[in-house]
Structures are given as C-alpha cells and as structure tokens.
Amino acid sequence: MNYSIADTVMDQKYVPVENWPTLEEMAEGFAEHKYPQTSVLAGTKASLRFENGWLIEHHFVDEKTLTWTILEGEGTGMSASHSYEAMEVRPGIIFVDFYKDGFDEAVTLVWKLASGNVFAAVSSFFDRDGEKRTKTAFVTATVEGKPANEPITQSASLVGKRVLYRYSSDDWYEHVYLGREQMAWHCVNGAETGLADVEKCAYFDVAPGLTILFWTETIMPVESIVVIDFERMRSTGRFFCWDPKPNRMVHLTFGSKATLLNETTYPSSFSE
C-alpha cells in the first residue's frame, strides 16, 4: 500500500517551539526549483521614482553587480554597490533581490519592464524587548521615461486558496489563505515536518494569475516575499531572517513547484 501525503499529515503531532529546527536547517535545499539567473538587466541603467520622494538610479553593471545612487530625496548623493540576483518570473517581469551590505537590509524588486511599474520590499532588523526581529516596508516606484500604466496594487486575490509548494524533493509546505491579511502555513514534509502557524500577510497583484505574497512570522524572526504564478504553477521568493540559535542572519532566494489543492468560496450572505 502506498503511503500518501494525507497519511503523513494525519500522523503528525504537535511540535513545541523549543524543538523547532534552525532556520538554516529549514531552508537547506530550497534552491532546487529556482529559476535560472537572467542577464536581461545586465549593462542597463534605470532611474526609479518612488512614491516617498526618492529618485534612485540603479545601474546593473553586469549579471551579478548593481550600483544604486540616490539622486533626489532623503540621503541624496548616497551610493553603494552590491551583488544581486535577477530571475524572470514571466516574460518581461523580473524578480530582483539584493542584500545591502553595511545597511543590514534586504531589497526585493518586482519589475515590469514594459510599463516601468516596480514594487519594492525592504526588510530590516529591529529590537523588540532585547529580541532581534524583522520588519518590511513596501513602496512602489515607476521608471523614468516609461508609461507606468500597470500599477502593482494590494488585493485579496489569494483568499480561499489552499496551495502546496514543493521547494525541493523533500521540503513541502501548504498554505491556506484565510483572509486579506491572514494565512496559515504547515510543513507537510521536510526539516519542519508537523510545524504550523497562522501569520500576518499581504497580497499584491502583478498581472493576471501572478501575485506577490508577503508574510511575517509570529514565532521566528522571518520576513518573506514570494511571487506566485498560477499559470506556470511556480513560485519565486526570498527569506530574510534572524536565526536565534546560531545568532546570525539568513538571507536566501528560493523557488518552488506549486499545486492548487482546493479553493474555498464563501456564500455572499447567510440565512437561517
């Protein structure tokens, strides 16, 4: 008799927080289903005008290095270079991620090349009663000289969906999107088997069937940004975490193969 996922889930027991694995142990192997790096940005320059008043030039020197320079707004004149990753999640839509050395910040851009609309998520650390935690700020931008006619906006498009994500051959997680800002995750198989929690989240629509998911974890200091493609049934994302057991930062990108398990629809009204 085959041992099914359903059998595995039914056999799982509650795991106390003190027995949870480290974040590094959890994420080992998560790059198995990542998209390859794209060179589409290499050698290009673009000035991004952010809604908070920044105008920041991004120079993608080559496939691995970018330089940013603040042209207008707070910090005008500041500039730095970092290594970056860029993956094409759909033709003309690029997921860019880099860590700002010296700033303790992880930056993720979801960039629509044709329209010039950009979604930016900037994650950093803060102290909460002596505990190092993570936080993320969202800001949108438009590329100078582009039409900016396809904005990326917050939505409720994932509500009701239950999705299984296979980050590797061994690491499988399911998500249940409960509401506009609430989701549940559960490790079906892998280092965190049996672990589950309900977290605060947000969704942003990029294109039909293409949604950005953000979530912040209650127990562990983790911030995640993921682009989910329901046409290709793939996801691309990054973690930015402070792992309290080895007491160091964890910043990594990952990919997954996705399966829509089911979708809940709610009645528009209730009657006796």
C-alpha positions in Angstrom: 0.0 0.0 0.0 1.3 3.5 -0.9 1.9 5.9 2.0 0.2 9.1 0.9 0.7 12.7 1.9 -2.7 12.5 3.7 -1.4 9.6 5.8 1.7 11.6 6.7 -0.3 14.7 7.7 -2.7 12.7 9.9 0.2 11.1 11.7 1.8 14.4 12.6 1.9 15.6 16.2 2.4 19.0 17.8 6.0 20.1 17.9 6.9 22.5 20.8 8.7 25.7 19.7 11.9 24.8 21.6 12.2 21.7 19.3 11.9 23.6 16.1 15.0 23.3 13.8 17.2 26.3 13.0 16.2 28.4 10.0 19.3 27.3 8.2 18.3 23.7 8.6 14.8 24.5 7.4 16.0 26.2 4.2 18.6 23.8 3.2 17.9 22.7 -0.4 15.3 25.4 -1.1 17.2 26.4 -4.3 16.3 23.1 -6.1 13.4 24.6 -8.1 14.7 28.2 -8.6 14.5 29.8 -12.0 18.0 30.4 -13.5 19.5 33.9 -13.3 18.6 36.2 -16.1 21.0 38.7 -17.8 18.2 40.9 -19.1 19.2 43.8 -16.8 22.9 43.5 -17.3 24.5 46.7 -18.6 21.4 48.8 -18.2 20.6 51.9 -16.1 17.2 53.0 -14.8 16.1 55.8 -12.5 13.3 54.7 -10.2 11.0 57.4 -8.9 9.5 56.2 -5.6 6.2 57.3 -4.1 8.1 58.6 -0.9 10.1 61.1 -3.0 13.2 59.2 -3.8 14.7 59.1 -7.2 17.3 56.3 -7.2 19.4 55.3 -10.2 20.1 51.6 -10.5 23.0 50.6 -12.7 23.2 46.9 -13.4 26.9 46.8 -14.1 26.8 43.1 -15.2 24.9 39.9 -14.4 26.0 40.0 -10.7 26.7 43.6 -9.6 24.5 46.7 -9.3 25.2 50.2 -8.1 22.5 52.5 -6.7 22.7 56.2 -6.3 20.1 58.5 -4.6 19.5 61.4 -7.0 16.7 63.0 -5.1 15.1 62.7 -1.6 16.5 61.7 1.8 20.1 60.7 1.5 20.7 62.4 -1.8 24.2 61.6 -3.0 24.5 58.3 -1.2 25.7 55.4 -3.4 26.8 51.8 -3.0 27.4 48.6 -4.9 26.1 45.1 -4.1 25.8 41.7 -5.7 22.2 40.9 -6.9 20.1 38.1 -8.3 17.6 38.6 -11.1 15.1 35.9 -12.2 12.4 36.3 -15.0 9.2 35.1 -13.4 7.3 35.8 -16.6 8.5 37.3 -19.9 9.3 41.0 -19.1 8.6 40.7 -15.3 11.8 40.4 -13.3 12.3 39.5 -9.6 15.4 41.3 -8.3 16.9 40.6 -4.9 20.0 42.0 -3.2 21.4 42.5 0.3 22.7 46.0 1.2 26.0 45.3 3.0 26.5 47.9 5.7 22.8 48.7 5.9 21.5 45.3 7.2 18.7 45.5 4.6 17.4 43.1 2.0 15.7 44.6 -1.0 13.4 42.9 -3.4 12.1 44.5 -6.6 9.3 43.1 -8.8 9.8 45.0 -12.0 7.5 45.2 -15.1 10.0 46.2 -17.8 7.5 47.4 -20.4 5.4 49.6 -18.2 8.1 50.6 -15.7 6.0 49.8 -12.7 8.1 48.5 -9.8 7.1 47.0 -6.4 9.8 47.3 -3.7 10.0 45.5 -0.4 12.8 46.5 2.0 13.4 44.2 5.0 15.5 45.1 8.0 16.0 44.3 11.7 14.8 46.0 14.9 15.0 45.3 18.6 11.9 44.2 20.5 12.5 43.9 24.2 16.0 42.6 23.6 15.0 40.2 20.8 16.1 40.8 17.3 13.1 40.9 14.9 12.4 41.6 11.3 10.3 44.2 9.6 9.4 45.1 6.0 8.4 48.3 4.3 6.6 48.4 0.9 6.9 51.2 -1.6 6.0 51.4 -5.3 8.1 53.2 -8.0 8.0 54.0 -11.6 10.9 54.0 -14.1 11.6 57.5 -15.6 10.5 57.5 -19.2 8.2 54.5 -19.0 4.3 54.8 -19.2 3.7 53.5 -15.7 0.3 52.3 -16.7 0.2 48.9 -15.0 0.4 49.6 -11.2 1.0 46.8 -8.7 -1.7 47.1 -6.0 -2.7 45.3 -2.8 -5.5 42.9 -3.2 -7.4 39.9 -1.7 -6.8 37.6 -4.7 -5.4 34.7 -2.8 -8.2 34.5 -0.2 -9.8 31.0 -0.1 -6.9 29.2 -1.9 -5.0 26.2 -0.5 -1.7 25.7 -2.2 1.0 23.1 -1.8 4.6 24.4 -2.5 7.4 21.9 -3.2 10.7 23.8 -2.6 12.7 20.7 -3.0 12.2 16.9 -3.3 12.0 16.8 0.5 10.6 20.1 1.6 6.8 20.6 1.0 4.6 23.2 2.6 1.0 24.0 2.3 -0.5 27.5 2.6 -4.2 28.3 3.4 -5.0 31.9 2.6 -7.7 32.7 5.2 -8.3 36.4 4.6 -6.8 39.6 3.1 -4.1 39.7 5.8 -4.2 36.2 7.4 -2.7 33.0 6.2 -1.8 29.6 7.7 1.3 27.5 6.7 2.0 23.9 7.5 5.1 21.8 6.8 3.9 18.5 5.2 7.4 17.1 4.7 11.0 18.2 5.5 13.0 19.6 8.3 9.9 21.3 9.8 7.5 18.4 9.4 4.5 19.0 11.6 5.2 22.7 12.3 2.4 25.1 11.5 1.3 28.6 12.4 -1.0 31.5 11.4 0.7 34.7 10.2 0.0 38.2 9.1 0.4 38.6 5.3 -0.5 40.8 2.3 -1.1 40.1 -1.4 -0.3 42.4 -4.4 -1.5 41.7 -7.9 1.2 42.0 -10.6 -0.6 40.5 -13.6 -3.5 38.1 -14.2 -2.6 35.0 -12.2 0.6 36.5 -10.9 0.6 37.6 -7.3 3.1 38.8 -4.7 2.7 37.2 -1.3 4.3 38.8 1.8 4.2 37.2 5.2 5.9 37.9 8.6 6.2 35.1 11.1 5.0 35.4 14.7 7.4 32.9 16.4 10.6 33.2 14.3 12.1 36.5 13.0 11.3 35.8 9.4 10.1 38.1 6.5 9.2 36.5 3.2 8.4 37.9 -0.3 7.2 35.4 -2.9 5.8 35.9 -6.5 3.3 33.1 -7.2 2.5 32.3 -10.8 -0.8 30.4 -11.1 -0.3 29.9 -14.9 3.1 28.2 -14.6 2.3 26.9 -11.1 5.7 28.1 -9.8 6.8 30.5 -7.1 10.0 32.6 -6.7 10.9 34.2 -3.5 13.3 35.1 -0.7 13.6 34.8 3.1 15.2 37.5 5.3 15.6 36.1 8.8 17.5 36.3 12.1 18.2 32.8 13.2 18.3 33.0 17.0 20.0 29.6 17.6 23.3 30.3 15.6 22.6 34.0 16.2 23.1 35.2 12.6 21.3 36.5 9.6 19.8 34.2 7.0 19.1 35.7 3.6 18.4 33.4 0.6 16.3 33.1 -2.5 14.3 30.0 -3.5 11.8 28.6 -5.9 9.0 26.0 -5.8 6.6 24.0 -7.9 3.1 24.7 -6.8 -0.2 22.7 -6.7 -3.6 24.3 -6.1 -5.2 21.8 -3.7 -8.6 23.4 -3.5 -10.3 26.7 -3.3 -13.0 27.8 -0.8 -15.8 30.1 -1.9 -18.0 31.7 0.7 -21.7 32.5 0.4 -22.4 36.2 -0.1 -24.9 36.1 2.8 -26.1 33.7 5.5 -29.7 32.8 6.2 -31.3 30.5 8.7 
